[in-house]
Amino acid sequence: MTDRTADRPAPEWAAYYAKTAGRPPRATLLAALDRFEKEGRTGFAVDLACGTGRDTIELMRRGWPTLAIDAEPAAIATLRARPDLPPGARLDVRLGRFEDADWPECDLVNASFALPICPPERFAALWQRIAASLKPGGRFSGQLYGDRDSWRGRPGMTHHTRSQAEALLAGLDVEMFGEEEENSVTPRGEAKHWHIFHIVAKKP
Ligand SMILES: C[S@@+](CC[C@H](N)C(=O)[O-])C[C@H]1O[C@@H](n2cnc3c(N)ncnc32)[C@H](O)[C@@H]1O
């Protein structure tokens, strides 16, 4: 079972941060980074909705200059203060919502358990910005939520059918497309039916 610690899209992220502190990087990020390593490449990364940095720290550890963006001040403050930030880490942080943000052209856009927390009417433009910001050979890693996910219909959230998710990836080389569906609980103990697409895709 994957560590599906997205918890809920509430303004009170503090409990989520406390529950998930110290957890390892996401498998989708690791899969993308391993592919870059096999190609003998690193680059510049953007970590959208970085939280307190479980993925950002891995990017730092592997020497990727990274722009980390999150809408929650506590996330950014905690990330900046992490004792495991390597000395000289090339990390820029930005407080803001990803659907409002601009970021430079990059080699990797990582968005772990985050993109579904985008209002449906803003998702298409967000996805277009992600795809457009990738350099040729760049990758996206992250998750989308499926149409059978029990949070479907919550205000401000976007879910996709499998075919809608596949359509988003048209024009990219899909390197990982894992579909996960299970009844479980969130880190804060809420029963939930999870329906998740785990994605790594490369821009040709
Ligand atoms: C479920 S956590 C995921 C954090 C981290 N990526 C991870 O994998 O653990 C979601 C994070 O998204 C942030 N967030 C939610 N909506 C956002 C938005 N529209 N723009 C930027 N960050 C957002 C929250 O503040 C929170 O830190």
Ligand as a Chemical Component Dictionary entry (heavy atoms), coordinates in Angstrom:
data_LIG
# 
_chem_comp.id                   LIG 
_chem_comp.type                 NON-POLYMER 
_chem_comp.pdbx_formal_charge   0 
_chem_comp.three_letter_code    LIG 
# 
loop_
_chem_comp_atom.comp_id 
_chem_comp_atom.atom_id 
_chem_comp_atom.alt_atom_id 
_chem_comp_atom.type_symbol 
_chem_comp_atom.charge 
_chem_comp_atom.model_Cartn_x 
_chem_comp_atom.model_Cartn_y 
_chem_comp_atom.model_Cartn_z 
_chem_comp_atom.pdbx_ordinal 
LIG C1  C1  C 0  -1.361 16.923 1.122  1  
LIG S1  S1  S 1  -0.139 18.140 1.346  2  
LIG C2  C2  C 0  1.132  17.553 0.310  3  
LIG C3  C3  C 0  2.460  18.079 0.722  4  
LIG C4  C4  C 0  3.639  17.366 0.091  5  
LIG N1  N1  N 0  3.707  17.628 -1.330 6  
LIG C5  C5  C 0  3.552  15.887 0.353  7  
LIG O1  O1  O 0  3.623  15.103 -0.577 8  
LIG O2  O2  O -1 3.433  15.493 1.509  9  
LIG C6  C6  C 0  -0.793 19.408 0.480  10 
LIG C7  C7  C 0  -0.029 20.716 0.578  11 
LIG O3  O3  O 0  -0.571 21.498 -0.460 12 
LIG C8  C8  C 0  -0.639 22.824 -0.024 13 
LIG N2  N2  N 0  -1.643 23.428 -0.889 14 
LIG C9  C9  C 0  -2.962 23.152 -0.939 15 
LIG N3  N3  N 0  -3.546 23.831 -1.912 16 
LIG C10 C10 C 0  -2.553 24.557 -2.511 17 
LIG C11 C11 C 0  -2.535 25.456 -3.597 18 
LIG N4  N4  N 0  -3.648 25.729 -4.269 19 
LIG N5  N5  N 0  -1.366 26.004 -3.959 20 
LIG C12 C12 C 0  -0.244 25.714 -3.273 21 
LIG N6  N6  N 0  -0.197 24.875 -2.222 22 
LIG C13 C13 C 0  -1.351 24.298 -1.854 23 
LIG C14 C14 C 0  -0.990 22.764 1.430  24 
LIG O4  O4  O 0  -0.618 23.945 2.095  25 
LIG C15 C15 C 0  -0.177 21.546 1.848  26 
LIG O5  O5  O 0  1.091  21.923 2.319  27 
# 
loop_
_chem_comp_bond.comp_id 
_chem_comp_bond.atom_id_1 
_chem_comp_bond.atom_id_2 
_chem_comp_bond.value_order 
_chem_comp_bond.pdbx_ordinal 
LIG C1  S1  SING 1  
LIG S1  C2  SING 2  
LIG S1  C6  SING 3  
LIG C2  C3  SING 4  
LIG C3  C4  SING 5  
LIG C4  N1  SING 6  
LIG C4  C5  SING 7  
LIG C5  O1  DOUB 8  
LIG C5  O2  SING 9  
LIG C6  C7  SING 10 
LIG C7  O3  SING 11 
LIG C7  C15 SING 12 
LIG O3  C8  SING 13 
LIG C8  N2  SING 14 
LIG C8  C14 SING 15 
LIG N2  C9  SING 16 
LIG N2  C13 SING 17 
LIG C9  N3  DOUB 18 
LIG N3  C10 SING 19 
LIG C10 C11 SING 20 
LIG C10 C13 DOUB 21 
LIG C11 N4  SING 22 
LIG C11 N5  DOUB 23 
LIG N5  C12 SING 24 
LIG C12 N6  DOUB 25 
LIG N6  C13 SING 26 
LIG C14 O4  SING 27 
LIG C14 C15 SING 28 
LIG C15 O5  SING 29 
# 
